Amino acid sequence: MKVPILDLKAQYAAIKDEINPAINQVCQSQLFCLGPALAEFEEKITQYCQSKYAIGLSSGSDALLVSLMALDIKPGDEVITSPFTFFATAGSVARLGAKPVFVDIDPHSYNIDPALIEEKITEKTQAIIPVHLFGQIAQMKNIMEIAERHDLAVIEDAAQSTGATQNGKKCGNFGLCGCFSFYPTKNLGGFGDGGMVTTNNESFAEKIKCLRDHGQKPRYFYKIIGGNFRLDCIQAAVLSVKLKYLDQWNDKRRQNAALYDNLFAGSAVKPPQIDSNNVSTYHQYTVTVAQRDRLKEYLAEKEISSAIFYPHPLHLQECFRQLGHSKGDFPVAERLCEDILSLPIYPELKKEQIEYVANAILEFY
């Protein structure tokens, strides 16, 4: 039995009769940039994410970058974040000449450990970027309390967690802003790159809008130096259709996760642990296992796809060598990079596929 890590063709087949007309409507209008399809999608996101403002951007990476630009982050500034995340989180900080300051993660949630943040704050610290990894929101109450004590901005990296809640509150509403990704593999994925910033701060929203369009307002009058960070209208049209199904898809992911949890109960496999105040979107179902690499090879022999997110922590990456870190600086992140494995969790998975995956893993041990 073949089990892919993700099956986007199955998702498309189910909704193509809605997707194709939506794309065609944009083609008929020939309004591809900052057109009505984008405005419609932004309004839908404000309703879904329960935020006052939503600004469509060219990618989740650019959402992080533009948010930092809006804060006037400059060379010499420091921004605190996690070493256990996709490159864009710290990369956006470094692109502006600022310094990513890493804080180790909680071994259960895989998110930044709030208890370790305060000791990393200096007079150069300007912001904190907690990452809501794999669909679970970081512990924002503690993080916001720290940020408020030190007058720091908080940018939520919500690229993997659209729809996730903590104490009933949607991600993207805890800090100054939330940064979302619509990369095709995300729970809400487009037909190419795309991103979004949500915020409840009007002046910040206006600055993001200005920055995404080269800093012009009005046209050809440049208030600040921005860039071309616009979300294309074709992507917005596709995402508007998919947004209607996101809660349904996330519910199915949670059902799949619950089945995995039951199958792995009492075994050598440690399932992902969701904090009691969180509802996860399970962007990934990431387990902790011994002999990870051997297990991955074994699953491949059985035509089961799996993935490693992430095999190498950011503080040990070559591009961040100048930060002066060495092995052992962030032991939890380093250990998890050796022990974690993400299993298929997408909504279209069938029960027998999940059982096949779990049984193969249990047979290995």
C-alpha positions in Angstrom: 0.0 0.0 0.0 1.4 3.4 -1.0 1.0 6.2 1.5 2.4 9.6 0.4 3.3 12.3 2.9 0.8 14.5 1.2 -1.7 14.2 -1.6 -2.6 17.6 -3.1 -4.1 15.9 -6.2 -6.8 14.4 -4.0 -7.7 17.7 -2.5 -7.9 19.4 -5.9 -10.0 16.7 -7.4 -12.6 17.3 -4.6 -13.0 21.0 -5.2 -11.8 21.6 -8.8 -15.4 22.5 -9.9 -15.1 25.5 -7.6 -11.4 26.3 -8.1 -11.4 26.5 -11.8 -14.3 29.0 -12.2 -12.7 31.2 -9.5 -9.4 31.3 -11.5 -11.3 31.9 -14.7 -13.1 34.8 -13.2 -9.8 36.5 -12.4 -8.6 35.8 -15.9 -11.7 37.3 -17.4 -11.3 40.4 -15.2 -7.6 40.8 -16.1 -7.2 42.3 -12.6 -4.3 40.3 -11.3 -2.6 42.7 -8.8 -4.3 44.3 -5.8 -7.7 43.6 -7.5 -11.1 42.7 -6.1 -10.2 39.0 -5.6 -7.5 40.0 -3.2 -9.7 42.4 -1.3 -12.4 39.7 -1.0 -9.9 37.2 0.4 -8.5 39.6 2.9 -12.0 40.3 4.2 -12.6 36.6 4.6 -9.4 36.2 6.5 -10.3 38.9 8.9 -13.5 37.1 9.7 -11.9 33.7 9.9 -8.9 34.8 12.0 -11.0 37.2 14.1 -8.6 40.1 13.4 -9.3 43.6 12.3 -6.9 43.7 9.4 -5.4 41.2 7.0 -2.9 42.1 4.3 -2.1 39.6 1.5 1.6 39.2 0.8 3.8 37.3 -1.6 4.8 34.5 0.8 5.0 33.6 4.5 8.7 34.4 4.4 7.9 37.9 3.1 5.2 38.3 5.7 7.9 37.9 8.4 10.3 40.2 6.5 7.7 43.0 5.9 6.6 42.8 9.6 10.1 43.4 10.7 10.6 46.2 8.2 7.4 47.8 9.6 9.0 47.7 13.0 12.1 49.5 11.6 14.4 46.6 12.6 17.9 47.6 11.6 21.5 46.3 11.8 22.6 45.8 15.4 19.1 45.0 16.7 18.3 41.7 18.2 15.2 39.5 17.7 14.5 36.5 19.9 13.2 33.3 18.2 13.5 29.5 18.1 16.4 27.5 16.6 13.9 24.7 15.7 11.9 26.1 12.8 12.0 26.7 9.1 14.8 29.0 7.9 12.6 32.0 7.1 12.0 32.8 10.7 15.6 33.7 11.5 16.5 34.4 7.9 14.1 37.4 7.8 15.9 38.8 10.8 19.3 38.4 9.3 18.3 39.8 6.0 17.8 43.2 7.7 21.2 43.0 9.3 19.7 42.2 12.7 20.8 39.4 15.0 18.7 36.3 15.6 18.9 35.4 19.2 17.9 31.8 19.8 16.1 30.3 22.8 15.8 26.5 23.3 12.4 24.8 23.0 10.0 22.9 25.2 10.6 19.2 24.6 6.9 18.3 24.6 5.4 21.1 22.4 8.5 21.8 20.3 7.8 25.5 20.7 10.0 28.1 22.2 10.3 27.7 26.0 9.0 30.9 27.6 11.0 30.2 30.8 14.2 30.7 28.9 13.4 33.9 27.0 14.0 36.6 29.6 17.6 35.7 30.2 18.3 36.4 26.5 16.9 39.9 26.5 19.4 42.8 26.2 19.2 46.5 25.5 19.4 45.6 21.8 16.4 43.3 21.8 13.5 44.7 19.8 11.1 41.8 19.2 10.2 38.2 19.9 9.1 35.8 17.2 7.5 32.8 18.7 6.8 30.0 16.2 3.5 28.1 16.4 5.2 24.9 15.1 3.4 22.0 13.4 0.0 23.6 14.1 0.2 24.3 17.9 0.3 27.8 19.3 3.3 28.6 21.6 2.4 29.6 25.2 1.5 33.2 24.4 0.3 34.3 27.9 3.8 33.9 29.3 5.4 35.3 26.2 3.2 38.4 26.1 3.8 39.1 29.8 7.6 39.0 29.1 7.2 41.2 26.1 5.1 43.8 27.9 7.6 44.0 30.8 10.4 44.8 28.4 8.4 46.8 25.8 9.0 44.4 23.0 7.0 43.7 19.9 5.7 40.2 19.3 5.4 38.8 15.8 3.7 35.4 15.7 5.1 33.0 13.1 1.8 31.3 12.3 2.9 29.9 9.0 1.9 26.3 10.1 -1.1 27.0 12.2 -3.9 28.8 10.4 -7.0 28.1 12.4 -5.3 27.0 15.6 -6.6 28.3 18.9 -5.4 28.8 22.5 -8.1 29.3 25.1 -10.5 29.8 22.3 -8.5 32.6 20.7 -7.2 32.3 17.1 -3.5 32.6 16.4 -2.4 35.9 15.0 -4.2 37.8 17.6 -1.9 37.6 20.6 1.0 39.8 19.5 1.3 42.8 17.3 0.7 40.7 14.2 0.6 37.1 12.9 2.4 35.9 9.8 0.8 33.2 7.7 2.0 31.1 4.8 -0.1 29.7 1.9 2.6 27.6 0.4 0.9 24.7 -1.4 1.7 22.1 1.3 0.2 24.2 4.1 -3.3 23.3 5.6 -4.5 26.3 3.6 -2.4 26.2 0.5 -2.5 28.1 -2.7 -1.3 27.2 -6.2 2.0 28.8 -5.6 3.6 31.1 -3.0 1.4 33.3 -0.8 1.3 34.8 2.6 -0.6 37.1 5.0 -0.2 39.4 7.9 -3.0 39.8 10.4 -3.1 42.6 13.0 -5.4 44.6 15.2 -3.3 47.7 14.9 -4.5 50.1 12.3 -1.3 52.1 11.8 0.8 48.9 11.6 -1.7 47.5 9.0 -1.4 50.7 6.9 2.4 50.5 7.0 2.3 46.8 5.8 0.1 47.8 2.9 2.5 50.6 1.9 5.6 48.4 2.2 4.1 45.6 0.1 3.7 48.0 -2.9 7.2 49.5 -3.0 6.3 52.0 -0.2 4.1 54.2 -2.5 1.1 56.1 -1.2 -0.4 57.5 -3.4 1.0 55.8 -6.6 4.4 57.0 -7.6 4.9 58.9 -4.4 7.1 56.9 -2.1 6.8 57.5 1.6 9.2 54.6 2.6 11.4 52.1 0.9 9.3 48.9 0.4 9.3 46.1 -2.1 7.1 44.0 -4.3 5.4 41.8 -1.8 1.9 41.6 -3.2 -0.3 38.5 -3.2 -1.5 37.7 -6.7 -5.2 37.8 -7.3 -5.3 34.3 -8.8 -3.8 33.0 -5.5 -6.4 34.9 -3.6 -9.2 33.5 -5.6 -8.0 29.9 -5.0 -7.5 30.5 -1.3 -11.0 32.0 -1.0 -12.4 28.7 -2.2 -10.2 26.6 0.0 -10.9 28.7 3.1 -14.5 27.4 3.1 -13.1 23.9 3.7 -10.3 24.7 6.2 -12.1 23.9 9.4 -13.4 20.6 7.9 -9.9 19.7 6.8 -8.4 20.6 10.2 -11.0 18.6 12.0 -10.1 15.6 9.8 -6.4 16.1 10.6 -7.3 16.0 14.3 -9.3 12.8 13.8 -6.4 11.2 12.0 -4.1 12.3 14.8 -6.4 10.8 17.5 -6.3 7.5 15.6 -2.5 7.5 15.5 -2.4 8.4 19.2 -4.6 5.3 20.0 -2.5 3.0 17.9 0.8 4.2 19.4 -0.5 4.1 23.0 1.9 2.2 25.2 4.5 1.8 22.5 8.1 3.1 22.0 6.7 5.9 19.8 6.1 9.2 21.5 3.2 11.1 19.8 3.1 14.9 19.6 1.8 16.4 22.8 -0.8 19.2 22.6 -1.0 21.6 25.5 -4.3 21.4 27.3 -5.3 25.0 26.4 -4.5 24.5 22.7 -6.4 23.2 19.7 -3.9 22.2 17.1 -4.3 22.1 13.3 -1.8 19.2 13.0 0.0 20.7 10.1 2.4 17.9 10.9 2.0 14.7 13.0 5.5 14.6 14.4 6.6 11.7 16.6 9.8 11.1 18.6 11.4 7.8 18.0 14.7 5.9 18.5 16.7 4.9 15.4 14.9 7.5 13.4 16.9 7.3 10.2 16.7 3.5 10.1 12.9 3.7 10.7 12.5 6.2 7.8 14.4 3.8 5.5 12.2 0.9 6.7 9.0 2.8 6.0 10.2 3.8 2.5 10.7 0.1 1.7 7.0 -0.4 2.6 6.1 2.6 0.3 5.3 4.8 3.2 6.5 8.4 2.9 7.7 10.3 5.9 9.6 13.6 6.5 12.1 15.2 8.9 11.2 18.7 10.0 13.9 19.6 10.7 17.2 17.7 10.4 19.6 20.4 11.5 18.8 23.3 14.0 19.3 26.8 12.8 22.1 27.8 15.2 24.3 25.1 13.6 23.6 26.1 10.0 26.5 27.3 8.0 24.8 30.6 7.2 24.6 31.5 10.9 28.2 30.6 11.7 29.0 34.2 12.5 26.7 33.9 15.6 29.3 31.8 17.2 27.2 28.9 18.3 28.4 25.3 18.8 26.8 21.9 19.4 25.3 21.7 22.9 24.1 25.3 23.1 20.5 24.3 22.6 20.4 20.7 23.6 16.6 20.1 23.3 16.4 21.4 19.7 19.5 19.4 18.8 18.2 16.2 20.3 14.8 16.5 18.6 16.5 17.1 15.2 17.9 13.5 15.6 14.7 11.9 16.9 11.7 13.4 15.2 9.8 12.0 12.2 6.6 13.4 10.6 4.0 10.9 9.4 1.2 11.4 6.8 -1.6 13.3 8.4 -3.4 15.0 5.5 -7.3 15.0 5.5 -7.8 12.6 2.6 -6.0 9.8 4.4 -8.1 6.7 4.8 -8.3 4.8 8.1 -6.6 1.7 6.6 -3.7 3.8 5.4 -3.2 5.2 8.9 -3.4 1.7 10.4 -0.9 0.5 7.8 1.6 3.2 8.7 1.2 2.7 12.5 1.5 -1.1 12.2 4.6 -0.8 10.1 6.2 1.4 12.8 5.2 -0.9 15.6 6.6 -3.9 13.7 9.9 -2.1 13.4 10.2 -1.9 17.2 
